[in-house]
Amino acid sequence: MTEKQISVFLENRYGQLHEITDILARANINLKALNIAETRDYGIVRILVDDVAKATDALIADGCVVSVNPVQVVAVPNVAGGLNDVLGKIADANIDIEYMYSTVDGDNGNAKLVFKVSDEEKFKEILG
């Protein structure tokens, strides 16, 4: 399933992640997934939320630099080999994974895998 992911660009300094979660908490936004990628000078926080428009508006209003991009989300049974099966299908289809991260669905215990891939249509065909 395709979802919209918000990427927030941060300075690499103390308290930045807290500032982002504080903005979202004050806007009553629920985080569904979060990933942090960092370099020496900056970081990128990638998040899935329950209300993309409201979250984006709140972050921009507070001066954050954000972008919204589609990602593919796949529910996988949280068992040994679950990730391996999905990655095998992706590899067999010759789809490049630009990045991925995961979270656990609290309602049913499935792992949710979040992918940014080179070919979204082919990805949806094999895993949709």
GINOR-V269075 format. One record per residue. N is the residue number from 1. RES is the residue in three letters. PHI is phi in whole degrees, 0 to 359 (* if undefined). Layout:
{{N RES PHI} {N RES PHI}}
This chain:
{{1 MET *} {2 THR 274} {3 GLU 232} {4 LYS 266} {5 GLN 252} {6 ILE 260} {7 SER 251} {8 VAL 242} {9 PHE 269} {10 LEU 233} {11 GLU 290} {12 ASN 272} {13 ARG 214} {14 TYR 302} {15 GLY 86} {16 GLN 298} {17 LEU 296} {18 HIS 298} {19 GLU 300} {20 ILE 294} {21 THR 294} {22 ASP 293} {23 ILE 302} {24 LEU 293} {25 ALA 296} {26 ARG 295} {27 ALA 271} {28 ASN 60} {29 ILE 261} {30 ASN 266} {31 LEU 280} {32 LYS 258} {33 ALA 200} {34 LEU 211} {35 ASN 219} {36 ILE 239} {37 ALA 242} {38 GLU 222} {39 THR 234} {40 ARG 297} {41 ASP 257} {42 TYR 209} {43 GLY 225} {44 ILE 233} {45 VAL 258} {46 ARG 254} {47 ILE 224} {48 LEU 249} {49 VAL 227} {50 ASP 280} {51 ASP 215} {52 VAL 297} {53 ALA 297} {54 LYS 295} {55 ALA 295} {56 THR 298} {57 ASP 301} {58 ALA 295} {59 LEU 293} {60 ILE 295} {61 ALA 299} {62 ASP 268} {63 GLY 91} {64 CYS 281} {65 VAL 265} {66 VAL 229} {67 SER 221} {68 VAL 238} {69 ASN 222} {70 PRO 284} {71 VAL 227} {72 GLN 256} {73 VAL 241} {74 VAL 235} {75 ALA 275} {76 VAL 228} {77 PRO 306} {78 ASN 279} {79 VAL 226} {80 ALA 303} {81 GLY 90} {82 GLY 299} {83 LEU 296} {84 ASN 302} {85 ASP 299} {86 VAL 295} {87 LEU 296} {88 GLY 297} {89 LYS 296} {90 ILE 294} {91 ALA 296} {92 ASP 298} {93 ALA 271} {94 ASN 57} {95 ILE 259} {96 ASP 278} {97 ILE 264} {98 GLU 285} {99 TYR 195} {100 MET 206} {101 TYR 207} {102 SER 221} {103 THR 210} {104 VAL 251} {105 ASP 282} {106 GLY 295} {107 ASP 285} {108 ASN 229} {109 GLY 80} {110 ASN 288} {111 ALA 279} {112 LYS 247} {113 LEU 257} {114 VAL 250} {115 PHE 237} {116 LYS 250} {117 VAL 235} {118 SER 284} {119 ASP 224} {120 GLU 296} {121 GLU 294} {122 LYS 295} {123 PHE 302} {124 LYS 296} {125 GLU 297} {126 ILE 272} {127 LEU 235} {128 GLY 289}}
